[in-house]
């Protein structure tokens, strides 16, 4: 029996293929939808948010440095209010304590890498976070500042420090470290504003130099002029608390360049991607020093070359016995 015209039309190749077109499209869409979450996950892995400070120039500078150190494979987006309700797993880099606090208050579970913060601010958060909070520390470590004073004044043996009753703990760990470098330290507590200068005078009678921590209750625009003038009238120098205070009249302070902060921040982000947790807060190994040549000349203090001071500080920190033998 020969096929009828109706039968031929049912098995005609064009009709047969047309039946598979919808099935092919459906299969393609299924595969595409199945692959899409993997691609999204890959994109999220190369994304970080940046929560800036109130200093727009600083924000632009840090953004440029982070883009350079993180590379073209990482996208940096500006953090906005409410961001963590949509994405609580992508790391957020914060600039300064205010930015950190803003992000932290919004979501306590979001991973945060804090930049431009000091150790006393971030340590508690980092210890409780199990690796989801860390920092590249900004203010110079006090032991490095103390050794800088020792290098500039080779015969110095006593370090004096000023603190309020509630900030004296800033110096506790330092005082324990100083004897290993041939130094002794003592904290002089300022109980009230009226006691600042009298307490400072007692500190100057004890110490070969004043070591200043980043303590705004002691060192601030209202007090720094009186502290510096009182110290220099008694032929004593002030080390620290930061690069900015050297311009105001402190003799010296070490500091970390922003380029080094961005470089270590990139390492921390890569570590988080690989391990699911940040390393503990740390200072970059590389540092520089700011010197006030005019103050040094006024006090007849011969200053070594900047790099010579840096090299000596680094060597003594690596080998305390060298400092005590000199």
Residue pairs with C-beta under 8 A, 6 or more apart in sequence:
3 11
9 15
43 75
44 87
44 89
44 90
45 273
46 73
46 74
46 75
47 74
47 75
47 76
47 77
47 90
48 70
48 74
48 75
48 76
48 77
48 90
48 91
48 92
48 93
48 269
49 76
49 77
49 78
49 79
49 83
49 90
49 91
49 92
49 93
50 59
50 62
50 63
50 66
50 76
50 77
50 78
50 79
50 92
50 93
50 94
50 95
51 79
51 92
51 93
51 94
51 95
51 99
51 100
51 102
51 103
52 58
52 59
52 62
52 63
52 78
52 79
52 95
52 99
53 59
53 95
53 96
53 98
53 99
53 116
54 96
54 98
58 95
59 95
61 258
62 95
62 115
62 258
62 261
62 262
63 76
65 258
65 259
65 261
65 262
66 76
66 93
66 262
66 265
66 266
67 74
67 76
68 262
69 262
69 263
69 265
69 266
70 76
70 266
70 269
71 266
74 269
76 93
79 92
79 94
79 103
81 106
82 106
83 92
83 106
84 92
84 103
84 106
84 107
84 110
85 107
88 107
88 109
88 110
89 110
89 111
90 111
91 111
91 112
91 113
91 269
91 272
92 103
92 110
92 111
92 112
92 113
93 112
93 113
93 114
93 115
93 265
93 269
94 100
94 102
94 103
94 112
94 113
94 114
94 115
95 115
95 116
96 115
96 116
96 117
97 114
97 117
97 121
100 112
100 114
100 117
100 121
100 122
100 125
103 110
103 112
104 110
104 112
104 125
104 133
109 132
110 132
111 132
111 133
111 272
111 278
112 132
112 133
112 134
113 134
113 135
113 136
113 265
113 268
113 269
113 272
113 278
114 122
114 133
114 134
114 135
114 136
114 281
115 135
115 136
115 138
115 261
115 265
116 138
116 261
117 135
117 137
117 138
118 137
118 138
118 139
118 214
119 137
119 139
119 141
119 281
120 170
122 133
122 134
122 135
122 137
122 281
123 281
125 133
126 133
126 134
126 135
126 280
126 281
130 277
131 275
131 276
131 277
131 278
132 277
132 278
133 278
134 268
134 278
134 279
134 280
134 281
135 281
136 261
136 264
136 265
136 268
136 281
136 282
136 283
136 284
137 281
137 282
137 283
138 256
138 261
139 214
139 241
139 242
140 240
140 242
140 253
140 254
140 255
140 256
140 283
140 287
141 283
142 170
142 171
142 174
142 211
142 213
142 240
143 174
143 177
143 178
143 181
143 317
144 254
144 287
144 313
144 317
145 211
145 212
145 239
145 240
145 241
145 253
145 254
146 159
146 174
146 178
146 181
146 183
146 185
146 211
146 239
147 181
147 313
147 316
147 317
147 323
148 239
148 252
148 253
148 254
148 289
148 309
148 313
149 156
149 159
149 208
149 209
149 211
149 237
149 239
149 252
150 156
150 181
150 182
150 183
150 316
150 323
151 304
151 309
151 312
151 313
151 316
152 237
152 239
152 251
152 252
152 301
152 303
152 304
152 309
153 208
153 209
153 237
153 301
154 326
155 208
156 183
156 208
156 209
157 182
157 183
157 184
157 208
158 183
158 184
158 185
158 186
158 206
158 207
158 208
159 178
159 183
159 184
159 185
159 186
159 207
159 208
159 209
159 211
160 185
160 186
160 188
160 203
160 204
160 206
160 207
160 209
160 210
160 211
161 171
161 174
161 185
161 186
161 187
161 188
161 203
161 207
161 210
161 211
161 212
161 213
162 187
162 188
162 190
162 196
162 199
162 200
162 203
162 210
162 212
162 215
162 218
162 227
163 170
163 171
163 187
163 188
163 189
163 190
163 213
163 215
163 218
164 189
164 190
164 215
164 217
164 218
165 189
165 191
166 217
167 213
167 215
167 217
167 218
168 187
168 189
170 213
170 215
171 185
171 187
171 213
174 185
174 211
175 185
175 186
175 187
178 184
178 185
180 320
180 324
181 316
181 320
181 323
181 324
182 323
182 324
182 326
185 211
186 203
186 206
186 207
188 199
188 200
188 202
188 203
188 206
189 199
190 196
190 199
190 200
190 218
191 199
196 218
196 223
196 226
196 227
197 226
197 230
200 210
200 227
200 230
200 231
201 230
201 234
203 210
204 210
204 230
204 231
204 234
204 236
207 236
208 236
209 236
209 237
209 238
209 239
209 251
210 227
210 231
210 236
210 237
210 238
210 239
211 239
211 240
212 218
212 219
212 238
212 239
212 240
212 241
212 245
212 250
213 219
213 240
213 241
214 240
214 241
214 242
215 241
218 227
219 227
219 241
219 245
224 245
224 248
224 249
225 248
225 249
227 238
228 238
228 248
228 249
228 250
231 237
231 238
232 249
232 295
232 298
232 299
235 299
237 250
237 251
237 252
237 295
237 299
237 301
238 245
238 249
238 250
238 251
239 250
239 251
239 252
239 253
240 250
240 252
240 253
241 250
241 253
242 253
242 255
243 253
243 255
243 290
245 253
246 252
246 253
246 290
246 291
246 292
247 290
247 292
249 292
249 295
250 292
250 295
251 291
251 292
251 295
251 296
251 299
251 301
252 289
252 290
252 291
252 292
252 309
253 289
253 290
254 287
254 288
254 289
254 290
254 310
254 313
255 287
255 288
255 289
255 290
256 283
256 284
256 286
256 287
256 288
257 286
257 287
257 288
260 284
260 285
260 286
260 287
261 284
263 284
264 282
264 284
268 278
268 279
271 277
271 278
271 279
272 278
287 310
288 306
288 310
289 306
289 309
289 310
289 313
291 303
291 306
291 309
293 303
296 302
296 303
303 309
304 312
315 322
316 322
316 323
